[in-house]
Amino acid sequence: MKTVRMSCSHALIKFLTVQKILINGKKEQLFPGAFGIYGHGNVACIGQAMEEFQNDLPGYRGHHEQNMALTGIAYARAKRRQQIFVATSSVGPGSTNMVTAAAVALSNRLPILLLPGDTFSSRFPDPVLQQVEHFNSPSETQNDSFKAVSKYFDRITRPEQILTSLPQAINVMLDPAECGPAVISMSQDVQGEAYDYPEVFFEENIHEIRRIHPDPNQIQKAAEKLKNSSQPIIIAGGGVLYSEAEKVISDFAKKHNIPVTATVMGIGCMSKYDPYYISAIGCLGEGSSNNLSKATDLALAVGTKLSDFTTGSWTNFHNEDFELVSINTSRHDTTKHRATPVVSDAKIGLMELSSVLGDWKAPDQWYRRSLQEKDKWDEYVTKQSGKTNKELPSYAQAVGAIYRNSDPSDIVVTAAGGLVGEVVQIWKPKELNTFETEWGFSCMGYEISGALGIKMAKPYQDVVVFVGDGSYLLQNSDIYSSVLYDKKLIIIVCDNGGHMVINRLQLAKGGKEYLCNLKAARAKNIQFVDFESHAKSMGANSETVKSTSELEAAFKRAKLSNKTYVI
């Protein structure tokens, strides 16, 4: 076998550059780019390799390790898990900063390849700078904290280990059932060690994401359950998007006369104009879908992990005869809550279930009720989010002002706090795949960083970010990144003086205002932040508005701007 001698770091990066994937029949890079913040443990070797291979694996400068990983995760989501970003950090605080991002990826079943630097496998220089020590477990380092929040973890202590570890990491990240973050922890000394790698390791490898086909017996049982129902609904989750089953779920609903609801992660799989799409379901959902869920006798859950916010912690289903059928690539998800399981890709599962159902349709009376619920709730939301002369507009009125003036192709992004609920209610997608809110981990700080990743994935669409002052203050440096890399965002900062959605929860549960509200922060010199000046200092265009009419006018100016615009 022919070999080529190179360092472990060079072999790792070269291997990543020859991984390709077919997307709509076109060959693309599986790894389209890499974020890096360099320091002890990754600059001398991984950094050098990335510089030498930058034409095939373009590098992007990060400003915080968590942020850059969140951007990579959002990119993968917008690309429907068909392309994967890389993020590398130094040993120590650089690596632990990425742990939260890994948790976001794990919770949302999204791929990212993390390459944190690690200590020396020889242990000869221990303790090195930025090393934590476990005196009763010397092989442990801070990077072991990734084990709780990754789908694949390996520590490379010999250069030849990447020959087996990297293909396994890729297989996990491309597996629809196991998809999540992969962490390759790179020992500092091993990164620079040379090895005679087989040349075949660097041959082009073209990947395709496999579609899991269901067991016919499971399909038959699911069909029998549906045929025995008279008031069924569909709950569409993020798996519908990852399966690219948008048309199939619409056709399925129409053929079998079943109204469709969506989880927060599933919104965007059908447009507001689809006659069978009702609205979002659950704690953040709309009255229309939640009224249907209380009466339904069967929910067909497709590509959703059925989290507490989707089910209302199982308070949302009141019918004593309620049954659950779950189509999911993950066996674990299909068997939750005594569901009738169908382990399958969403697209294939719906197609095969429809074939077995034949001409069966749910009663038309039930469908007509769903339309009545939808019209009633839509009228209420339109009224609550309409124009106002109030001195202090509500979140709903702020979101409504932007939505009324948005283009059908505009993509909305938000993540944590009260804004998510308002965006879910109001931003009914005018086009497919224009709703990219993160709610699996509800990570404060995702908003701007995630929006940057989505803009990188979809550069020809405007990306509109809704963020509260709390999340803005937590993570905002990617405003500068968006200017630096010419990835225009439109960012709406709703300044309500603190972590006010949690302040509301604090009061609702019988507590007193404490720390959440800025006015209750036990501080002597309370002053509000000049967000406009702050954004301008990072190169963005920015202005401050105080009414919904001013907001609408500002948004029109933002649409015309040639760079990131913060309102």
C-alpha positions as CSV (number, residue, x, y, z in Angstrom):
1,M,0.0,0.0,0.0
2,K,1.4,3.4,-1.0
3,T,1.7,5.9,1.8
4,V,2.4,9.6,2.2
5,R,4.2,11.0,5.3
6,M,2.6,14.1,6.9
7,S,1.7,15.4,10.3
8,C,-1.5,14.3,12.0
9,S,-3.0,17.8,11.7
10,H,-2.3,18.0,7.9
11,A,-3.7,14.5,7.4
12,L,-6.8,15.4,9.4
13,I,-7.5,18.6,7.4
14,K,-6.6,17.0,4.0
15,F,-9.0,14.2,4.8
16,L,-11.8,16.7,5.4
17,T,-11.2,18.4,2.1
18,V,-11.8,15.3,0.0
19,Q,-15.2,14.5,1.6
20,K,-18.0,15.4,-0.8
21,I,-21.7,15.0,-0.7
22,L,-24.4,14.9,-3.4
23,I,-27.0,17.6,-3.0
24,N,-29.8,17.6,-5.6
25,G,-27.5,15.6,-7.8
26,K,-24.6,18.1,-7.6
27,K,-21.3,17.3,-5.9
28,E,-20.5,19.7,-3.0
29,Q,-18.0,19.9,-0.2
30,L,-19.2,18.1,2.8
31,F,-17.2,20.5,4.9
32,P,-17.7,24.0,3.3
33,G,-15.8,25.9,5.9
34,A,-14.2,26.1,9.3
35,F,-14.3,28.6,12.2
36,G,-11.3,29.1,14.3
37,I,-10.0,31.0,17.3
38,Y,-6.4,30.0,17.7
39,G,-4.3,29.8,20.8
40,H,-2.4,27.3,22.9
41,G,-3.2,23.8,21.7
42,N,-4.4,24.5,18.1
43,V,-2.4,27.3,16.5
44,A,0.9,25.7,15.8
45,C,-0.3,22.5,14.0
46,I,-4.0,22.6,13.2
47,G,-3.8,26.3,12.5
48,Q,-0.9,25.7,10.1
49,A,-2.7,22.9,8.3
50,M,-5.9,25.0,8.0
51,E,-3.9,27.9,6.5
52,E,-2.3,25.5,3.9
53,F,-5.6,24.0,2.9
54,Q,-7.7,27.1,3.0
55,N,-8.6,27.0,-0.7
56,D,-10.5,23.8,-0.1
57,L,-11.6,24.4,3.5
58,P,-12.1,28.2,3.8
59,G,-11.4,29.6,7.3
60,Y,-13.5,32.2,9.1
61,R,-12.4,34.2,12.1
62,G,-14.5,33.7,15.3
63,H,-14.9,36.2,18.1
64,H,-16.1,33.7,20.7
65,E,-15.9,30.0,20.6
66,Q,-19.5,29.4,21.5
67,N,-20.7,31.9,18.9
68,M,-18.7,30.5,16.1
69,A,-19.9,27.0,16.8
70,L,-23.5,28.3,17.0
71,T,-23.0,29.8,13.6
72,G,-21.8,26.5,12.2
73,I,-24.8,24.7,13.7
74,A,-27.3,27.1,12.2
75,Y,-25.6,26.7,8.8
76,A,-26.1,23.0,9.0
77,R,-29.7,23.4,9.9
78,A,-30.3,25.8,7.0
79,K,-28.6,23.3,4.7
80,R,-30.9,20.5,6.2
81,R,-27.9,18.6,7.7
82,Q,-26.3,18.0,4.3
83,Q,-23.2,20.1,4.9
84,I,-21.2,20.3,8.1
85,F,-19.0,23.1,9.5
86,V,-15.8,22.7,11.5
87,A,-14.9,24.7,14.6
88,T,-11.5,24.6,16.3
89,S,-10.5,26.1,19.6
90,S,-7.5,26.3,21.9
91,V,-7.0,24.1,24.9
92,G,-8.7,25.2,28.1
93,P,-11.3,28.0,28.1
94,G,-11.4,28.0,24.3
95,S,-12.6,24.4,24.3
96,T,-15.0,24.7,27.2
97,N,-16.6,27.7,25.6
98,M,-17.8,25.4,22.9
99,V,-19.5,23.0,25.3
100,T,-22.8,25.0,25.3
101,A,-22.8,25.1,21.5
102,A,-22.3,21.3,21.5
103,A,-25.4,21.0,23.7
104,V,-27.4,23.1,21.3
105,A,-26.4,20.8,18.4
106,L,-27.2,17.7,20.5
107,S,-30.6,18.9,21.6
108,N,-31.5,19.9,18.0
109,R,-30.0,16.8,16.4
110,L,-27.7,18.9,14.2
111,P,-24.1,18.1,13.0
112,I,-21.0,20.1,13.7
113,L,-17.4,18.9,13.9
114,L,-15.6,20.3,16.9
115,L,-11.8,20.2,17.1
116,P,-10.8,21.4,20.5
117,G,-7.1,21.4,21.4
118,D,-6.1,19.2,24.3
119,T,-3.2,18.6,26.7
120,F,-0.1,16.6,25.8
121,S,-0.6,12.8,25.5
122,S,3.0,12.3,26.8
123,R,2.0,14.3,29.9
124,F,5.7,15.3,30.1
125,P,5.1,19.0,30.4
126,D,2.0,18.7,32.6
127,P,0.4,20.8,33.9
128,V,0.5,23.0,30.9
129,L,-1.1,26.4,30.7
130,Q,-4.9,26.2,30.7
131,Q,-4.9,22.6,31.9
132,V,-7.2,21.5,34.7
133,E,-5.9,18.5,36.7
134,H,-7.7,15.5,38.1
135,F,-5.2,14.0,40.6
136,N,-7.1,10.7,40.8
137,S,-7.7,10.5,37.0
138,P,-4.7,11.9,35.1
139,S,-6.1,11.0,31.7
140,E,-9.1,13.3,32.2
141,T,-9.0,16.8,30.9
142,Q,-11.6,19.6,30.5
143,N,-12.5,18.2,27.1
144,D,-14.1,15.2,28.8
145,S,-17.0,17.7,29.5
146,F,-17.9,17.3,25.8
147,K,-18.9,13.6,26.4
148,A,-22.2,14.7,28.0
149,V,-23.1,16.8,25.0
150,S,-21.8,15.0,21.9
151,K,-22.9,12.1,19.8
152,Y,-19.3,11.1,19.1
153,F,-16.2,11.8,21.2
154,D,-12.7,10.7,20.7
155,R,-9.3,11.8,22.1
156,I,-6.5,11.4,19.6
157,T,-3.4,10.2,21.4
158,R,-1.6,8.6,18.4
159,P,-1.5,10.0,14.9
160,E,-2.8,6.8,13.2
161,Q,-6.0,6.9,15.3
162,I,-7.6,9.4,12.9
163,L,-7.7,6.7,10.3
164,T,-10.6,5.0,12.1
165,S,-11.9,7.9,14.1
166,L,-12.7,10.5,11.4
167,P,-14.8,8.1,9.2
168,Q,-16.8,7.1,12.3
169,A,-17.4,10.8,13.2
170,I,-18.7,11.5,9.7
171,N,-21.0,8.5,9.8
172,V,-22.6,9.6,13.0
173,M,-23.0,13.2,11.8
174,L,-24.7,12.0,8.5
175,D,-26.9,9.4,10.2
176,P,-30.5,10.6,10.3
177,A,-31.1,8.7,13.5
178,E,-27.9,9.5,15.3
179,C,-27.1,13.0,14.0
180,G,-25.4,15.3,16.4
181,P,-22.1,17.0,17.2
182,A,-18.8,15.1,16.8
183,V,-15.8,16.0,19.0
184,I,-12.3,15.1,18.0
185,S,-10.1,16.1,21.0
186,M,-6.6,16.7,19.6
187,S,-3.6,16.2,22.0
188,Q,-1.1,19.0,21.4
189,D,2.0,16.8,20.8
190,V,0.2,14.3,18.6
191,Q,-1.1,17.1,16.3
192,G,2.5,17.6,15.1
193,E,3.6,14.0,14.9
194,A,4.3,12.6,11.5
195,Y,2.9,9.3,10.2
196,D,2.9,7.3,7.0
197,Y,-0.7,7.6,6.0
198,P,-2.2,5.3,3.3
199,E,-2.8,7.4,0.1
200,V,-6.3,5.8,-0.2
201,F,-7.2,7.7,3.0
202,F,-7.1,10.9,0.9
203,E,-9.1,9.7,-2.1
204,E,-12.3,11.6,-2.8
205,N,-15.3,10.1,-0.9
206,I,-18.8,11.0,-2.1
207,H,-21.4,10.7,0.6
208,E,-25.2,10.4,0.4
209,I,-27.6,10.6,3.4
210,R,-29.4,7.3,3.6
211,R,-33.2,7.2,3.9
212,I,-34.5,4.7,6.5
213,H,-37.4,2.6,5.2
214,P,-40.1,1.5,7.6
215,D,-41.0,-2.1,8.5
216,P,-44.2,-3.0,6.7
217,N,-45.8,-4.3,9.9
218,Q,-45.2,-1.0,11.6
219,I,-46.8,0.8,8.7
220,Q,-49.8,-1.5,8.8
221,K,-50.4,-1.0,12.5
222,A,-50.1,2.8,12.1
223,A,-52.6,2.7,9.2
224,E,-55.1,0.7,11.3
225,K,-54.8,3.3,14.1
226,L,-55.5,6.2,11.7
227,K,-58.4,4.4,10.1
228,N,-60.0,4.0,13.5
229,S,-59.7,7.7,14.2
230,S,-62.3,10.4,13.5
231,Q,-60.5,13.5,14.6
232,P,-56.8,13.1,13.7
233,I,-54.1,15.8,13.5
234,I,-50.5,15.8,12.2
235,I,-47.7,17.2,14.3
236,A,-44.9,18.2,11.9
237,G,-41.4,18.5,13.5
238,G,-38.0,19.4,12.3
239,G,-37.5,15.9,10.8
240,V,-39.9,16.9,8.0
241,L,-37.5,19.6,7.0
242,Y,-34.4,17.4,7.3
243,S,-36.1,14.8,5.1
244,E,-37.1,17.4,2.6
245,A,-40.7,16.1,2.9
246,E,-42.5,19.4,2.5
247,K,-44.4,18.5,-0.6
248,V,-45.1,15.0,0.7
249,I,-46.6,16.1,3.9
250,S,-48.8,18.6,2.1
251,D,-50.0,15.9,-0.3
252,F,-50.6,13.5,2.5
253,A,-52.7,16.0,4.4
254,K,-54.8,16.8,1.4
255,K,-55.3,13.2,0.3
256,H,-56.4,12.1,3.8
257,N,-58.1,15.3,4.9
258,I,-56.0,15.8,8.0
259,P,-55.1,19.2,9.5
260,V,-51.4,19.9,10.1
261,T,-49.9,21.5,13.2
262,A,-46.2,22.1,13.6
263,T,-43.6,22.2,16.4
264,V,-41.4,25.3,16.7
265,M,-38.7,23.4,14.9
266,G,-41.1,22.2,12.2
267,I,-42.6,25.6,11.2
268,G,-41.8,26.4,7.6
269,C,-42.5,22.9,6.3
270,M,-45.8,24.3,4.9
271,S,-46.7,27.8,4.0
272,K,-49.5,29.9,5.5
273,Y,-51.4,29.5,2.1
274,D,-51.6,25.7,2.3
275,P,-55.2,24.9,3.1
276,Y,-54.2,22.1,5.4
277,Y,-51.7,24.0,7.5
278,I,-53.4,25.3,10.7
279,S,-50.7,26.6,13.0
280,A,-48.0,25.8,15.6
281,I,-48.9,23.6,18.5
282,G,-48.0,23.5,22.2
283,C,-47.0,26.0,24.9
284,L,-45.8,28.6,22.3
285,G,-48.4,27.4,19.9
286,E,-51.6,29.0,18.7
287,G,-55.1,28.7,20.0
288,S,-56.3,27.1,16.8
289,S,-53.9,24.1,17.0
290,N,-54.2,23.8,20.7
291,N,-58.0,23.7,20.6
292,L,-57.7,20.9,18.0
293,S,-55.2,19.0,20.1
294,K,-57.6,19.0,23.1
295,A,-60.2,17.2,21.0
296,T,-58.1,15.0,18.7
297,D,-58.3,11.3,19.1
298,L,-55.0,10.6,17.3
299,A,-51.9,12.6,16.6
300,L,-49.5,11.5,13.8
301,A,-46.2,12.9,15.0
302,V,-43.7,13.2,12.1
303,G,-40.0,13.9,12.8
304,T,-40.5,15.4,16.3
305,K,-39.0,14.4,19.7
306,L,-42.3,15.6,21.3
307,S,-40.7,17.9,23.9
308,D,-42.7,19.4,26.8
309,F,-43.4,22.6,24.9
310,T,-45.0,20.7,22.1
311,T,-47.2,18.6,24.3
312,G,-47.8,21.1,27.0
313,S,-46.1,18.6,29.3
314,W,-48.9,16.2,28.2
315,T,-51.7,18.6,29.3
316,N,-52.6,19.4,25.7
317,F,-54.5,16.1,24.8
318,H,-57.8,15.8,26.7
319,N,-59.6,13.1,24.7
320,E,-59.8,9.9,26.7
321,D,-59.4,7.8,23.5
322,F,-56.3,9.7,22.4
323,E,-53.7,7.7,20.5
324,L,-50.2,8.6,19.3
325,V,-48.5,7.3,16.1
326,S,-44.8,8.4,15.7
327,I,-42.8,8.4,12.5
328,N,-39.1,9.1,13.2
329,T,-35.7,7.9,12.2
330,S,-34.8,7.6,15.9
331,R,-36.1,4.5,17.6
332,H,-35.9,6.3,20.9
333,D,-38.2,9.0,19.7
334,T,-40.8,6.7,18.1
335,T,-41.4,4.8,21.4
336,K,-42.0,7.8,23.6
337,H,-45.3,8.1,25.4
338,R,-46.6,4.7,24.4
339,A,-46.7,5.6,20.8
340,T,-47.3,3.2,17.9
341,P,-43.8,3.4,16.4
342,V,-42.8,3.7,12.8
343,V,-39.0,3.9,12.5
344,S,-38.6,5.7,9.2
345,D,-37.4,8.6,7.2
346,A,-40.3,11.1,7.3
347,K,-40.7,11.4,3.5
348,I,-40.6,7.6,2.9
349,G,-42.7,6.9,5.9
350,L,-45.5,9.2,4.9
351,M,-45.5,7.9,1.3
352,E,-45.7,4.3,2.4
353,L,-48.3,5.0,5.1
354,S,-50.4,6.9,2.5
355,S,-50.2,3.9,0.1
356,V,-51.6,1.5,2.8
357,L,-54.3,4.0,3.8
358,G,-55.5,4.1,0.2
359,D,-58.5,6.3,-0.3
360,W,-59.2,6.7,3.4
361,K,-60.0,10.2,4.5
362,A,-60.7,11.8,7.9
363,P,-64.3,13.1,8.3
364,D,-64.8,16.5,6.5
365,Q,-66.6,17.9,9.6
366,W,-63.3,17.7,11.5
367,Y,-61.4,19.4,8.8
368,R,-64.0,22.2,8.6
369,R,-63.7,22.7,12.3
370,S,-59.9,23.1,11.9
371,L,-60.5,25.9,9.4
372,Q,-62.9,27.6,11.7
373,E,-60.4,27.4,14.5
374,K,-57.7,28.7,12.2
375,D,-59.7,31.7,10.9
376,K,-60.9,32.6,14.5
377,W,-57.3,32.6,15.9
378,D,-55.8,34.3,12.9
379,E,-58.2,37.2,13.3
380,Y,-57.2,37.5,17.0
381,V,-53.5,37.5,16.2
382,T,-53.9,40.0,13.4
383,K,-55.7,42.3,15.8
384,Q,-53.2,41.9,18.6
385,S,-50.2,42.4,16.3
386,G,-51.6,45.3,14.4
387,K,-50.7,49.0,14.3
388,T,-50.8,50.9,17.5
389,N,-50.5,54.4,18.9
390,K,-49.4,53.2,22.3
391,E,-46.3,54.8,23.7
392,L,-44.8,51.3,24.5
393,P,-45.7,48.7,21.8
394,S,-45.9,45.1,22.7
395,Y,-43.6,42.4,21.4
396,A,-46.5,41.2,19.2
397,Q,-46.9,44.7,17.7
398,A,-43.2,45.0,17.0
399,V,-43.1,41.6,15.3
400,G,-46.3,42.4,13.4
401,A,-44.8,45.6,12.1
402,I,-41.9,43.8,10.6
403,Y,-44.0,40.9,9.3
404,R,-46.4,43.1,7.4
405,N,-43.5,44.7,5.6
406,S,-41.4,41.6,5.0
407,D,-40.8,39.9,1.7
408,P,-42.1,36.3,1.3
409,S,-38.4,35.1,1.1
410,D,-37.3,36.8,4.3
411,I,-36.1,34.3,6.9
412,V,-36.9,35.0,10.6
413,V,-34.6,33.9,13.4
414,T,-35.0,34.1,17.2
415,A,-34.2,31.7,20.1
416,A,-34.8,32.6,23.7
417,G,-37.2,34.6,25.8
418,G,-40.7,36.0,25.1
419,L,-39.9,36.9,21.5
420,V,-40.0,33.3,20.4
421,G,-43.7,32.9,21.4
422,E,-44.7,36.1,19.6
423,V,-42.7,35.2,16.4
424,V,-44.3,31.7,16.4
425,Q,-47.8,33.3,16.6
426,I,-47.3,36.0,14.0
427,W,-44.6,35.0,11.5
428,K,-46.6,32.6,9.4
429,P,-44.3,31.6,6.6
430,K,-45.2,33.1,3.2
431,E,-42.8,30.7,1.6
432,L,-41.4,27.3,2.7
433,N,-38.3,27.2,4.8
434,T,-38.3,30.8,6.0
435,F,-38.6,30.1,9.7
436,E,-35.3,29.1,11.5
437,T,-35.9,29.6,15.2
438,E,-33.9,27.5,17.6
439,W,-36.0,26.0,20.4
440,G,-34.5,22.6,21.2
441,F,-32.1,24.2,23.7
442,S,-33.6,27.7,23.8
443,C,-30.0,29.1,23.9
444,M,-29.7,32.8,24.7
445,G,-27.1,34.3,22.4
446,Y,-28.0,32.0,19.5
447,E,-30.0,34.7,17.7
448,I,-27.3,36.8,16.1
449,S,-24.7,34.0,15.7
450,G,-27.3,31.6,14.3
451,A,-28.6,34.2,11.9
452,L,-25.1,34.6,10.6
453,G,-24.9,30.9,9.8
454,I,-28.2,31.0,8.1
455,K,-27.2,34.0,6.0
456,M,-24.0,32.1,5.0
457,A,-26.1,29.2,3.9
458,K,-28.7,31.3,2.1
459,P,-26.9,34.5,1.0
460,Y,-29.6,35.7,-1.4
461,Q,-32.4,36.0,1.2
462,D,-32.7,38.6,3.9
463,V,-32.4,37.2,7.4
464,V,-34.4,39.1,10.1
465,V,-33.3,38.6,13.7
466,F,-35.5,39.3,16.7
467,V,-33.5,39.6,19.9
468,G,-34.1,41.0,23.4
469,D,-31.7,43.2,25.3
470,G,-30.8,40.3,27.6
471,S,-29.6,38.0,24.7
472,Y,-28.0,40.9,22.9
473,L,-25.8,41.8,25.9
474,L,-24.9,38.1,26.3
475,Q,-23.7,37.6,22.7
476,N,-23.4,40.3,20.1
477,S,-19.9,40.1,18.6
478,D,-21.2,38.4,15.4
479,I,-22.6,41.8,14.4
480,Y,-19.0,42.6,13.7
481,S,-18.5,39.2,12.0
482,S,-21.5,39.9,9.7
483,V,-19.9,43.2,8.6
484,L,-16.5,41.6,8.3
485,Y,-17.7,38.9,6.0
486,D,-20.3,40.9,4.2
487,K,-23.2,38.8,5.4
488,K,-26.0,41.4,6.0
489,L,-28.4,40.8,8.8
490,I,-31.4,42.9,9.9
491,I,-31.5,42.8,13.7
492,I,-34.5,44.0,15.7
493,V,-33.5,44.7,19.3
494,C,-36.5,44.9,21.7
495,D,-35.2,46.7,24.8
496,N,-37.5,45.9,27.7
497,G,-35.0,46.5,30.5
498,G,-33.9,43.0,31.6
499,H,-34.8,39.3,31.3
500,M,-38.4,40.2,31.4
501,V,-40.0,37.0,30.2
502,I,-38.4,35.3,33.2
503,N,-39.4,38.2,35.4
504,R,-43.0,37.5,34.3
505,L,-42.5,33.9,35.2
506,Q,-41.0,34.9,38.6
507,L,-44.1,37.0,39.4
508,A,-46.5,34.4,38.0
509,K,-45.2,31.8,40.4
510,G,-45.7,34.0,43.4
511,G,-42.2,35.5,43.7
512,K,-41.1,39.1,43.8
513,E,-39.1,40.9,41.2
514,Y,-35.4,40.1,41.8
515,L,-32.5,40.6,39.4
516,C,-34.4,39.7,36.2
517,N,-35.9,43.2,35.9
518,L,-33.0,45.6,35.5
519,K,-34.8,47.9,37.9
520,A,-34.6,45.2,40.5
521,A,-30.9,44.5,39.9
522,R,-29.6,45.7,43.3
523,A,-27.5,48.3,41.4
524,K,-27.1,52.0,42.3
525,N,-26.3,53.3,38.8
526,I,-28.9,51.8,36.6
527,Q,-28.7,53.1,33.0
528,F,-30.0,51.8,29.8
529,V,-27.6,50.7,27.1
530,D,-27.1,52.8,23.9
531,F,-27.6,49.8,21.5
532,E,-27.5,52.1,18.5
533,S,-24.0,53.4,19.2
534,H,-22.8,50.0,20.2
535,A,-23.9,48.4,16.9
536,K,-22.4,51.3,15.0
537,S,-19.1,50.8,16.8
538,M,-19.0,47.3,15.2
539,G,-19.5,48.7,11.7
540,A,-23.3,48.2,11.3
541,N,-25.8,50.8,10.3
542,S,-28.2,51.4,13.2
543,E,-31.0,53.6,14.5
544,T,-33.3,53.8,17.4
545,V,-37.1,53.9,17.1
546,K,-39.9,54.4,19.6
547,S,-43.1,53.4,17.8
548,T,-44.4,50.8,15.4
549,S,-44.7,53.3,12.6
550,E,-41.1,54.4,13.1
551,L,-40.1,50.7,13.1
552,E,-41.8,50.0,9.8
553,A,-40.0,53.0,8.2
554,A,-36.7,51.8,9.7
555,F,-37.2,48.3,8.4
556,K,-37.7,49.6,4.9
557,R,-34.4,51.5,5.2
558,A,-32.8,48.4,6.5
559,K,-34.0,46.4,3.5
560,L,-32.1,48.9,1.3
561,S,-28.9,48.9,3.3
562,N,-25.9,47.2,1.9
563,K,-24.7,45.9,5.3
564,T,-26.0,44.8,8.7
565,Y,-28.7,47.1,10.1
566,V,-29.6,47.1,13.8
567,I,-32.9,48.7,14.9
